[in-house]
């Protein structure tokens, strides 16, 4: 169970979860005024990608960029590759299939469907460093790059999309809502895998 740090009231008084910050610790909600339990990691989504991560994205003139970050309270005990494997094993079973269908059917991304050491979730591994990896995919109307980076304090998933044709400006805004939820889910899974 993931405890939501903030709630907005709805018509039934149950509250609607906010996307921006969630705890990944399995515990009771903290006392009033405390935004997350001690030892928990906050997962956040934003549009401002730091320059250091943006430089790893290597996508000139991106029309869209966002980042999901998870503040981690313990040093990672796994390599980036081990963390990616553990994360993908921990996500809901149908999520990778759903993501692939959306990316191929609605975005027309050319993905490698067979498992390969040169691909991650069908995207081509374009570059990597000790603590980061960049994957790339393209269709006839847009190009996407995703950078995953981990350091002692933070795990980041940054996404960059370039509109190669006008159609992308119409399609991507709707798909980006799904993309955002998938990125948040992956970040939560990664934090739990640490």
TASULNOR-V369068 format. One line per field, one symbol per residue. phi: phi as a letter, one per 20 degrees, with the letter a starting at -180 (. if undefined). burial: 1 if it has 16 or more other C-alpha atoms within 10 Angstrom, else 0. A space follows every 10 residues. Layout:
phi->???
burial->???
//
This chain:
phi->.deefccdfd femendfeef bcedeeafff fgneeaffne dedcdbeeeg gffgfffldf lfebbbbdcc fdecffecfg ffffgffffe fggefffgff fffefedmfe deeegbfecc lneffeabcf cbbcdcbbcf cbccccddcc cfdbdccdcc cdeecgggfe efgfffffgf ffffffffff ffff
burial->0011100000 0000001010 1111100010 0000111001 1111100010 0011011110 0101111111 1100010001 0011011101 1000000001 0010001111 1000000011 1111100000 0111111110 1111111111 0001111111 1111000110 0100000011 0111111111 1111
//
